[in-house]
Amino acid sequence: MAETNDILPELPPDAFQKQDQGDDANFYAPARLVSHIDEAATRALTAYYRLTLRAGDTLLDLMSSWISHLPPEMDFAEVIGHGMNAEELSANPRLTRSFVQDLNRSPVLQLESGSCDAAMCCVGVQYLQRPLEVFAEVFRVLRPGAPFIVSFSNRCFPTKAVAIWRSLDDHGHAALVRLYLEHTGFHDISTEILRNGSQSDPLIAVLGSAEVLLRARRTTFHYLQRRQQNRKLFFPQT
Ligand SMILES: C[S@@+](CC[C@H](N)C(=O)[O-])C[C@H]1O[C@@H](n2cnc3c(N)ncnc32)[C@H](O)[C@@H]1O
C-alpha cells in the first residue's frame, strides 16, 4: 500500500509540497494588478455571488487581491480582505480593512469567532499548504450556517501550487476542496460549474455551510465510505 499523508490520509505523502519552496512573501512582493480569470468567468462568479451573498453582511475575502468580484450594486457592512500584498489590497475598492498574512506560515485568522456572515476564496486555494488549518479557521470566524465559497479555474502559478493540485483535473480539484470542507466540519456542500471552459476560462465553485449543529450527523460509516472513494481518486495507480 502507498504511504499516506498524516493530515489527510486520503492523500499522498508529498501532497502539500511546492516546486518553489522559497518564501511566499518574496514571490508575492511585487504587486500584480492583473486579472487571474477572464471576463466571462468573472461575470459568472459575480452572478453566483449575487445569488449566494446577502447585502448588508460582513464578508471575508480570503486570498484576496485588488478585485473581489462582488456585485457592484450590493453594499456590505464590511468586506475584510486577506492576502499577501498590501498594494494589491489597498487598490481593492470593496475592502473596508485588510490583513497581509502568509497563511502557509500562520493559518490563524486575526478575527473574532462568529464575526463573519460569509467567506470567499477565489483562485487561491491551490496555494494552501495547510488547508485544514485555514479552513478550520474560516469555520471558526463564520457565524453558524454561513457559507464559504471556494472558486477556482485551471490557471495558477504552477511552481507555487501544491503537488496534489497539479496532479488533478477540474473534477479532482472539486473533490479536493470538498474534502477540505468535510474535514473541517462544513455541511451541505455543493459544487457548481459556473463556466465549463469551452468558451472562457473554466470556473467552479464549491460552497460549504458552517453549520455547527449538523456536525454530529457525520457518521463513521459515511466518513469511511467517502475516504475509500477519495483514495481511488487521489491514488489512481493503486
Ligand atoms: C491568483 S491570486 C487571486 C486573487 C484574487 N482572489 C482574485 O480573484 O483575483 C492568488 C492570491 O492568493 C494569495 N496567496 C497566495 N499564497 C498565499 C499565502 N501563502 N498566504 C496567503 N495568501 C496567499 C495572494 O494574495 C494572491 O493574490
The ligand as an SDF file (V2000), in Angstrom:
LIG
                    3D

 27 29  0  0  0  0  0  0  0  0999 V2000
   -4.3710   34.1690   -8.2440 C   0  0  0  0  0  0  0  0  0  0  0  0
   -4.4230   35.3400   -6.9500 S   0  0  0  0  0  0  0  0  0  0  0  0
   -6.1670   35.5630   -6.7170 C   0  0  0  0  0  0  0  0  0  0  0  0
   -6.5040   36.9000   -6.1520 C   0  0  0  0  0  0  0  0  0  0  0  0
   -7.9820   37.2250   -6.0530 C   0  0  0  0  0  0  0  0  0  0  0  0
   -8.6680   36.3290   -5.1280 N   0  0  0  0  0  0  0  0  0  0  0  0
   -8.6370   37.2240   -7.4050 C   0  0  0  0  0  0  0  0  0  0  0  0
   -9.6590   36.5450   -7.5660 O   0  0  0  0  0  0  0  0  0  0  0  0
   -8.1750   37.9300   -8.3000 O   0  0  0  0  0  0  0  0  0  0  0  0
   -3.9890   34.3280   -5.5680 C   0  0  0  0  0  0  0  0  0  0  0  0
   -3.8730   35.0850   -4.2840 C   0  0  0  0  0  0  0  0  0  0  0  0
   -3.6050   34.1490   -3.2590 O   0  0  0  0  0  0  0  0  0  0  0  0
   -2.9220   34.8070   -2.2290 C   0  0  0  0  0  0  0  0  0  0  0  0
   -1.9600   33.8990   -1.6300 N   0  0  0  0  0  0  0  0  0  0  0  0
   -1.0650   33.1020   -2.2620 C   0  0  0  0  0  0  0  0  0  0  0  0
   -0.2790   32.4460   -1.3710 N   0  0  0  0  0  0  0  0  0  0  0  0
   -0.7030   32.8450   -0.1440 C   0  0  0  0  0  0  0  0  0  0  0  0
   -0.2820   32.5410    1.1680 C   0  0  0  0  0  0  0  0  0  0  0  0
    0.7470   31.7220    1.4100 N   0  0  0  0  0  0  0  0  0  0  0  0
   -0.9520   33.1290    2.1910 N   0  0  0  0  0  0  0  0  0  0  0  0
   -1.9750   33.9710    1.9690 C   0  0  0  0  0  0  0  0  0  0  0  0
   -2.4170   34.3030    0.7450 N   0  0  0  0  0  0  0  0  0  0  0  0
   -1.7880   33.7430   -0.3030 C   0  0  0  0  0  0  0  0  0  0  0  0
   -2.2070   36.0080   -2.8530 C   0  0  0  0  0  0  0  0  0  0  0  0
   -2.5380   37.1610   -2.1360 O   0  0  0  0  0  0  0  0  0  0  0  0
   -2.7580   36.0880   -4.2540 C   0  0  0  0  0  0  0  0  0  0  0  0
   -3.2380   37.3690   -4.5280 O   0  0  0  0  0  0  0  0  0  0  0  0
  1  2  1  0
  2  3  1  0
  2 10  1  0
  3  4  1  0
  4  5  1  0
  5  6  1  0
  5  7  1  0
  7  8  2  0
  7  9  1  0
 10 11  1  0
 11 12  1  0
 11 26  1  0
 12 13  1  0
 13 14  1  0
 13 24  1  0
 14 15  1  0
 14 23  1  0
 15 16  2  0
 16 17  1  0
 17 18  1  0
 17 23  2  0
 18 19  1  0
 18 20  2  0
 20 21  1  0
 21 22  2  0
 22 23  1  0
 24 25  1  0
 24 26  1  0
 26 27  1  0
M  CHG  2   2   1   9  -1
M  END
$$$$
